[in-house]
Amino acid sequence: MHGLQVQLRSASPIRLEAEFDCGAGELVALVGPSGSGKTSMLRAIAGLWTPADVQGHIRVAGQAWLDTSAGVQLSPQQRRAGLVFQHYALFPHMTALDNVALAAGPAWSGADVQTLLARLGLAMLSQRRPSQLSGGQQQRVALARALVRVMPRPSAAHAAGPEALPGVLLLDEPFSAVDAPTRQTLYRELVALRQQVSVPMLLVTHDLAEARRLADRVVIVDAGQTLQIGQPAHVFASPRNARVAELVGIQNHFEGLFFKDRPGWGRLRWAVAGQTETAIDLVVVDKGKIGGGTPVTWVLNGEQVDVLADGAVPSAGEPGQTLLRCQLLEVLSLGEISLCTLRPEALPGQTITLNLTPRLLQRLQVGAGDRVQLQIAPGALHIMPVRTK
């Protein structure tokens, strides 16, 4: 496979149970809380951290960088890994040109390095030291320094040997220390870069919006373990379990009972704990993975919920839609969106949180205290079995 494959197991000094891949030209985001092991995984790929008891392999374009079963362990210098640190880690006494040239090695001429700097908009800044550069400019220098580690060397660009093998670009929260306008500029540069350099790219981030915007796939990481892998929209709407739902910041996460109905369909009974006489039945898709009468946790994807005026006739759409009358308890304006808390009339002990636009609220002519209807399609509901300890 032309890409990166990682399979690592370790019990100390921290638990590590990682298994994922990243194709050539693909950008995969490692997402998880602080201390979850994301940076440790990057360092393991780069060869900067190898636990004594590690088992598994790291392969790039078919070349083994680590294979414990075969006794293979390349040094960091032998791995074509370009690592962009969160705080750049540029040498303060060197110019931008010298910082990049040092990483490039003797195979890259000064003209080659200057060409790369020009490509990243740094041609006029090559003789400045890090203290003379803005945060965004320092980040570009760090990116250039990483790129010379993974791009084929000019003298080996058409060779068939190990020197021509592509590397891996590893980005450790590279946008967290720059302001919003610079971040947008760097996003665009990263997108442009992907069109020119076909190498696997791993991005560590705690910013879910950033992962959703940039990544082809996300890997949800917790306590050194990869919990779920997939396209951002799928993972954020259909988490594998309650822990993933928590990590991706899903707001509407509830418990209930699942019952089978007609073929392909089921009923999700949503009730307040200890009040089984008060319940709502929601129509859900039955994927055949959960038995009838099973306790489940479930999430509601607010992006697939239509909000209607109270008493409005619902629109025809996906079969099995549920109409839920709610009271708007709170409307908090957050610029382009309003964070709204709603209470279902049939379940006064529960609340639903939705991000709605002020324009929609104005069109419906509703505010805190008013009532609306939620039109919930089966596809907006995702059920998961309760994890037993």
Secondary structure, DSSP 8 states (H G I E B T S, - for coil): --EEEEEEEE-SSS-EEEEEEEETT-EEEEE--TTSSHHHHHHHHHTS---TT-EEEEEETTEEEEETTTTEE--GGGS-EEEE-TT----TTS-HHHHHHHHH-TTS-HHHHHHHHHHTT-GGGTT--GGGS-HHHHHHHHHHHHHHHHS--GGGTT--SGGGS--EEEEESTTTTS-HHHHHHHHHHHHHHHHH----EEEEES-HHHHHHH-SEEEEEETTEEEEEE-HHHHHHS-SSHHHHHHTT-S-EEEEEEEE-STTEEEEEEEETTEEEEEEEEEEE--SSS-TTEEEEEEE-GGGEEEEETT------STT-EEEEEEEEEEEEETTEEEEEEEETT-TT--EEEEE-HHHHHHHT--TT-EEEEEE-GGGEEEEE----
